[in-house]
Amino acid sequence: MGAQLSSFRREGGSSTQSDQTACLSSPTEHDPTKI
């Protein structure tokens, strides 16, 4: 999953912030330990 996140961030620079917000919004789905 780490690779997918990396490519996603690369494609959308501002996506990094969105990803972090989603992670915090739904910690159950996006576990910080999994990343």
Contacts in CASP RR format, 6 or more apart in sequence:
PFRMAT RR
TARGET T0000
AUTHOR 0000-0000-0000
METHOD contacts of the structure
MODEL  1
MGAQLSSFRREGGSSTQSDQTACLSSPTEHDPTKI
1 34 0 8 1.000
1 35 0 8 1.000
2 35 0 8 1.000
5 19 0 8 1.000
5 35 0 8 1.000
8 15 0 8 1.000
8 19 0 8 1.000
9 15 0 8 1.000
9 16 0 8 1.000
9 19 0 8 1.000
22 30 0 8 1.000
23 30 0 8 1.000
23 32 0 8 1.000
23 35 0 8 1.000
END
